[in-house]
Amino acid sequence: MPDEKPAPPPPPSNDVTLTIDGRSVTVPKGTLVVEAAKKLSLEIPVFCYHHKLNPVGACRLCLVDVSPGPPRPQTACTTPVAEGMVVRTNTASAVAARADILEYELVNHPLDCPVCDKGGECPLQDYTFRHGYPTSRIDAPRLHFEKPIQLSEKIALDRERCVLCYRCTRYYDEIAWEQELTTDQRGVHSYITSQFDQPLQSIFSGNIIDLCPVGALTSRVWRFESRPWDMDHTASVCSKCAVGCNVTMWQRRHQLVRITSHENDAIDDGWICDRGRFDYTEVNSEARLRAPRIGGQHATWTDALQALLDGVRGKQLGISIPQDITNEEAFLLKRLVDGPWKGARVVMQRRTRIPATERDTLPIRDLEQAKCIVIIAADTADEVPVVNL
């Protein structure tokens, strides 16, 4: 019989299996330990780490014991997984190391949780209860800064609360690509400041509020308005441009009081522009129309619609659409333009059309793979900021 050729070796696996606190988990090669722990619903506390930013290991709060490895706790946010790795998050050395780091973070942190806008959704509060020492050993005077610092018309900075995680400065360097935030001074006297003390100009500046893990960066539009537990929130879609970024709308006592990002990688990659975040106060305006009017006088919907039809019958109709029209409103308008208002001229103010296939809108994430992007008669930075980002 002819010699049989040996079977080719199997292709190398891109998966790695490790053990965390006695539980096995398989994740793709290159995954960080902190992300692998999430697969098992295990909490490893972090301040500086964020899944959208490059890891830096600045706060040291994510310390765990890793073997094989050095005989001291390692940062889970900068350590990639390895085949056969054993990670222990609850050893005496790891638990004590995390508690020590939290104690350092609280040396100068003000105890103003009752008036802090981050209260109720603050990781520092939660981690202190779950990972910190039960009592404080700090009895020395705390460091004080001027407060609050107005970084812009919409954002305030409380330097006393800052834990120097550098999420905000890294966001500007890695995501927004705008050099507007930096760190001044050194050591315990370090603080976050704007470049040359100039107000923030970026249309994406509000994202640093969501990124901040403590109450150092807060919205001046929402400041002292409410608390998370006395608001209802609803997942929605921003209507400020054609992108349709996913947002969460927060309402209290039938008033819209806050808008935050609701991460959807296929649409907005987790970021929203400042128009979508801050320009909502007109929704609560008392000047808004609550019922139809004809000639300044209250009227029924039937009379108002009849007056509208009488006014446009036999005339060339022109329609100017504002930028913040919703997709649902645009759909209803299209039915009118295709029907009784056929022939009307429609102008869309500062609204760029997003490329679409025959079946669906082109996912924004696919733009990164595009070999050529053609922009026609549009200012993407102004009209569709997240696409431009």
N, C-alpha and C positions, 0 to 999 in steps of 0.2 A: 504494500500500500504506500502511496506517496506520503511523504512527511507532511503532517498537518501544520499549518502556520499557527503560531500562538495567537490567541485573541489579543486585540489591542487593549492597552490599559484603559480603564475608565477615565473619562475626563475629570480633571480636578474639580472638586466641589467648591462652590462659592459660599457654602454654609458652614457655620462653626457651632459646635455644641459645647456648652459650658454649664457649670452648676453655680447657682446663686442661692445661698441660705438653704442648701440641701435639695433644691429643686432644679431639674434639668430644663434647659431652654436652648433652642436652635435659632440662630439669627444669621443674617448675611455677614460675610467677612467684612471687616472694617467698622462694624457697629460699635458704638461706645458702650461701656458697661452701664452707664446711666440709662441708656435707651433699652438695653437688654433687660434691665430690671423692670421697666415699664411693661414689658410683655408678660411678666409674672405678677403685675399689679403691686410691685414692691416700691415703696417710696424711698428714694434717695434724695435728700433735700439739696436744692441748688439755688444760688442767687445769680452768679455770673453766667451760668450756662443757659442757652436758649437754642432750640432746635433749628432756628433760622439763621443763627450766627455761628461764626467759627469758634470752637472751644478755646479758652485761654487759661482756665484753672486759676482765676484770680482770687476768688473768695475762699476757696479751700473747704467749703462746707460739705462737699460730697465725699468725704474721706471714707474708704472701705478697706478691708484687708483683702489682699489678692495673693494667691499662690498658684504657681511658683512666682516669686517676686521678692522685692526688698522686705526686710523684716519691720516694716512700718506702714501705716495706712497710706493708700494711694488715692488720687483724685479720680472718681468714677467718670467725670465729664471729659477727661483727656486720655483715658486708658482704653484702647481698642480691645475687643474680645480676642481670645485665642483658644484653639482647640484644647479641651481638657482643663481649661482655667477653672479655678475654684474661687468664688467671691463670697465673702462673709460680711454682711452689713451690721450684724448685731454683736460682734465681739466687744470685749471690754475696752480694748484700745480704740476701736473705731467709734464706739458710742461716746467715750470720753473726749476724743478728738473733735467730734462734731459739737459737743456741748461747750468745749473750750472756745471754738471758733464763734459760736453764737454769743458767748459771753464777751468776746472781743468786739463783735459787731454792736453790742448794746452798751459799750462803755460810754459813748457820747450820744447815743440815740435818745431823743427826748421821749418822755413817757406821756405823750399827748394823743394816745389812741382814741379817746372819746371825741376829739375834734378833728381827727385826721380823716381825709376823704377816702383813704385806703382801708379804713376800718371795716371789718367784716369780710374782706376779700384780700387780706394781706398775708403773703407767705411768711413774713417775719413773725407775725403773731402766731400763725399755725405752727411753724417750726419751733418757736420758743416753747410752746406748750408740749409739743411731742418729742423734741430732741434736746431742749435746753435744761439747765439746772433749775430745780424748783425754787430756789431763792437766789437773790443777787448778792454778790460780794463787793459791789462797787459802791463806795461811799465818798469818792473824791468829786470835786466839782466837774461838771460836764463842759465840753467845748461848745461855744455858742457862735453862731453866725448871724448876719443880718437876714431877716426873713419877712415875707417871701421875696424872692428875686423874680422879677417879671422878665422871663426870657422872650416873651412876645405878648401880643394882645390876648392870646388864647392860652398860654402855658405859664404856670408859676413853678418855681423851684424852691424847695425848702432844704437847704444844704445840711441842716442838722440831722435830717432823717436819712440822708444818703449813705449807703453802705459801700460805695465805690465798686459796684459790680461792673461798671463800664459798658453796660448794655446800650445805653443811649449814645455814647461816643462811637462804639463799634457799629451801631446801626447806621449812623451817618457815614462812616468810612466804608462799610461793606455793602449796604443796601441803597441808601439814598445818594451816595457818591457826592456828598456836599460837605465841605469842611466848615461846619458851623458850631460844633461843640468840641470842647477840649478839657483837659485837666490842668489846673493851675496849682502851684506850690508843690510841696513834697511831704511824704510821710503822713503823720496824723493831721497835718494842716492842709492836705490836699482837698480840693473841691472841684466840682464840675462848673464850668462857666462857658459862655458863648465866646466865639473868637472875637477878640478886640472889644468885648462887651457890647457887641452889636445885636439887635433883635434878630431872632430866627426868621428867615425868609422862606424856607423850604415849604412847599405845599404838602409835604409829607411829615411835617414836624410832629403832628399829633400822635404818630405811632409810638413815640418814645414814652407816652403816658401809659399805653398798654404794656410796653416792655418793662417799665420800672417795677421791680418786685416789692418796693416799699412805697411810702407816700411822699417821696421826694419830688416827683414830677406829677403835677395835677392840672386838671382843666380849670381855667378861670371862668369858663362859661357855666360849668356845673358845680363850682366850688361851694361847699356848705349847703348844697341843695337837698340832699337826701342820703340814705344809706342803702346798701344792696338789699337788706331784708325788708325794706318798706317800699320796694319797687317791684313791678311786674315787668318781665322782659319777653320779647318776641323776636324770633329770627326773621329777618326781612331782607330786602334788596334795596340798595341805595338807588335813588332816582336822579342824582345830580348830573349824570352823564350817561352815555350809551353802554358803559362797561357792565353795569349791574353787579357791582361789588357786594359781597355778602356782609350784612351788618346785623347787630343786635340792637333793637330799640328798647329803651327803658322808659317806663311811664309810671308816674306817681300821681294819684288823685286826678286821673284823666288828663294829665299834662305830660307831654314828651319832654323828659329832663336830661337824657343822655343817649348818645349813640357810640357804640364801640364796634370793633372789627369782629366778624364771625368767619373764621378761617376757612377758605375754600381754595385750595392750591390751583385748581383748574381755571379759576376766574381771576382771583386777585392775589394769590400767593400769601394771603394773610394780612395784606396791608390795605389801608384806605387813605384817601387824600383828606386834607383838612376841610374841604367843602363838605364832603360827606359826613365828617365827624362833628363839625361845629355849626354849620349853617342849618340849624333846625328850629331856632327860637321863633321864627315867623309862624310856625305851625300853631303855636299857642297864642298868637296875636288876637286881641279883641277886635281888631279892625277887619278880620276875615269875614267874608260874606257867609251867612248861615242859611240864607234862603234867597230865591230869585228876586230880582227887582226889575221894574220897567220904569224908565225915567226917574229913577231914584226912589220909587214907591214899591213897597212890598207887593209881590204878585205870586200866583200859584205857578207850579211847574207847567201846567197845561197852557196857561196864558203866556208864560215866558217863552216856551218852545214855539208857540204859534207866532209870537212877535218876531222871533228869530227867523222863522221860515218866511214870513211876509217881508222881512227886511232884505233877505238875500235873493228872493225869487226874481228871476230875470236879470240878475246882475252878475258881473264877473267877480267871483269871490276870491279873496286873498286871505291866507291863513298864516300867521306867524306863530311858531311853536317855541316856547321857552326851552331852555336847556334841560330843566329838571322835570320834564314830562315823563311819566312812568311808561313802561312798556305796555301796560294794560290800556292806558289812555291813548297811546299811539295806535294800538290795535283797533280801538273803537273809532278813532279818527279815520283810519284807513277804510273802514266799512262805509263811513259817510262819503269819503272822497270817491270810492268806487261806486257809490249809489247816488243818492239825491244831490250830492255836491260834486258830481263828476265834472271835471274840467277846472276845478279850483286850483289855484297856484299855492303851493305850500312851501314855506321857508322854515328850515330848522335852525334855530339860533345856536351857534357854537356847539354843534352836536355831530361828532364824527361817526360814520357808520362803521361798525366792526365787521371785518371780513366774514363771510358765511359760505358754507357749502350748500348743496341742494337740500340737505336734511336738517342742518343745525348750524349754529354759530361756531366759528372756528375757536377752539379752546385757546386762551391766551398763552397757556404753557407751551403750545406748539410753535409760538413765535420764536422761541429760543433755537428751534431746529431749522428755521427757515433760512434758505440760502440767499434770498433776496426779499426785501420788504419795500413796497412802493406806497408812498403816502401822497394822496392827491387832494389838494385844496383843503388841507387840515393842519391845525397846530395841535399836535398830540399832547404837548406839555400842558396846554390850557384846556383842551376839549375832552381828552381821555387820559388823565394823568397817570393812572395805574398802568395802562398799556405802555405809556412812555417810560415809566419806571422799569 
